[in-house]
Amino acid sequence: MKKIGNLTICVPCILFFAWYIIVSYANVYACDDYWHGANVHSFGFWNAQVFYWNKWEGSFTHTFLATLPHISQYERMPFVCNILSLLLLLYSTDLFIKTYFQASKYRTVVYAGYLVAFLLTFTTGEAEIRYWVCANNAYLFGISTTLLLLSLYHRFDFTINKTALWLILILIAIVGNKISFIYWIVLALFFHDVIYDRLSVKHFFIILFFVSAFSLLNILAPGNFIRLSQNMEESAAYGMTIGDSILYRIESIVPFFFASILLLPICISLHLKVTGKNIIIQTIALFLLFIGDTAIMFICFHDSGPKRGNIILEVSVMFYICSLLCYLMMWLKSNRLKTILQVASCLIFACYNIGNILQIEESYEYSRISHERDYLVIKSEQKEKILIPALPNSGLLLSYFCNEEVWIENVYLEYFNKKMRVEIISNDGN
């Protein structure tokens, strides 16, 4: 029975990663990707970084990763970006599990795959997080580096200069990303270790100096204030309050609590390397993270309107649920019942992924039409007007989520360095 339970854990993982890789191969650029590419073509790669910092935002890690793919003209670059982000997330999750949980090397690999599959399946705005290149690079990279940091933090000796350097570099990458608020949580961990003499005061202040300096480089960028002033009048129409921000954030993490039963397969045989008292500390940390995330959400509402769900909070909820379920499973003595729960949870997760497979054909048709449009624009010598087909249903991929005509007029043609009028024809020829 136990072997059956362990084998069934692999089923939803295989299904998820199979269709994820297949769909990723069909992935294409969308929306902001063309804007980032146009800026690289216009300014050059490094000058584009200066442009963003002065005119748009201070998130230097994000802008670096968002523009990096556009150095190459390889048409499958979105696929390459998706796979690299996935591999980094799998590695960092595997290292995190090895650090904080007790399991064999084989099981940690399987569990890491299961957790990543769960996250990418149920996170809010999943099409954006999974496939949209500029969002995928920012958010999944942020999660991966945070997990790496927390793992290295507990594994290595801070007094070794080489280790301290790696930690500082990872911290800089984190604070330069969209989810830089997590740095406050990390600093709290560092401060905790100063109190308990694990980290010297000297090393703490060295790390604090570098992290604070690069955080200010992000926060005080002129582009942040320019962007805020441009969006302030429009954003004021939302009339968002603190209560609205809290409600919005709760709504984004509620699905994780309902889907938490699907984490049972890995929690049945996974044990924490901590005592039961730490669940209280974890609860407090999660609450503080929620408060901080809600505060940032409040600021975002008044910056440029509602944003996509913050994946760092969802990741924290996921690991918290795993911890809680691990404690509960310790009290469950029936191996037969554990196996039944394992198999049932895995089958539910597998059925959910089978439903996604049905949309693969739509994703490839969307990709085909998108490449056809690119080819028509690139090869066209017309100066006045060109006809391009309308995009069909994108399936699992991210489609244009705003006025397509506006994006084509202002960004799409600039990406290809074309000056013409584009007319979109529907599938019926109109």
Number of C-alpha atoms within 10 A of each C-alpha: 11 13 8 12 20 19 13 19 23 16 15 24 23 16 19 24 17 14 19 23 15 15 23 24 19 20 30 23 24 22 20 18 22 22 20 24 27 22 21 21 17 14 13 14 18 12 12 21 24 16 14 21 20 16 16 19 24 28 28 23 21 25 24 21 19 21 25 18 21 20 13 10 9 10 12 15 19 24 20 17 21 23 17 13 19 24 12 17 23 22 16 22 26 24 20 22 22 19 18 16 17 16 17 10 12 8 18 21 18 18 25 23 25 26 22 19 21 21 17 19 19 14 21 20 17 20 19 20 24 24 27 25 29 27 20 23 28 24 22 21 23 27 22 21 20 24 21 22 22 18 20 20 18 12 10 12 14 19 13 9 11 11 14 19 13 13 20 19 14 19 26 22 21 29 27 28 25 21 22 18 18 21 19 14 14 16 16 12 13 21 19 13 15 16 11 9 10 14 17 16 15 11 16 16 13 13 21 16 13 15 24 15 14 20 22 14 17 23 18 14 19 17 21 20 18 14 15 17 13 12 15 15 13 13 18 14 10 13 10 17 12 13 11 15 21 17 12 17 21 13 13 18 22 13 14 21 13 9 14 17 20 22 23 22 24 23 24 22 16 24 19 19 11 12 8 12 8 12 15 10 11 16 14 12 16 16 13 13 20 20 14 17 21 23 15 15 24 22 16 17 20 21 22 19 19 17 12 12 19 21 23 19 20 22 19 17 22 21 15 17 19 23 23 17 20 21 19 12 18 13 8 11 9 9 12 12 10 21 20 16 18 26 20 18 21 28 17 14 25 20 12 15 22 15 9 16 18 13 17 19 14 17 24 21 17 25 23 16 16 21 16 14 17 15 12 14 21 13 8 13 12 12 10 9 13 15 13 19 18 19 20 17 14 21 21 26 27 24 21 15 8 9 8 15 13 10 18 18 15 11 20 24 21 19 19 15 14 15 13 16 14 16 15 17 13 12 10 7 8 8
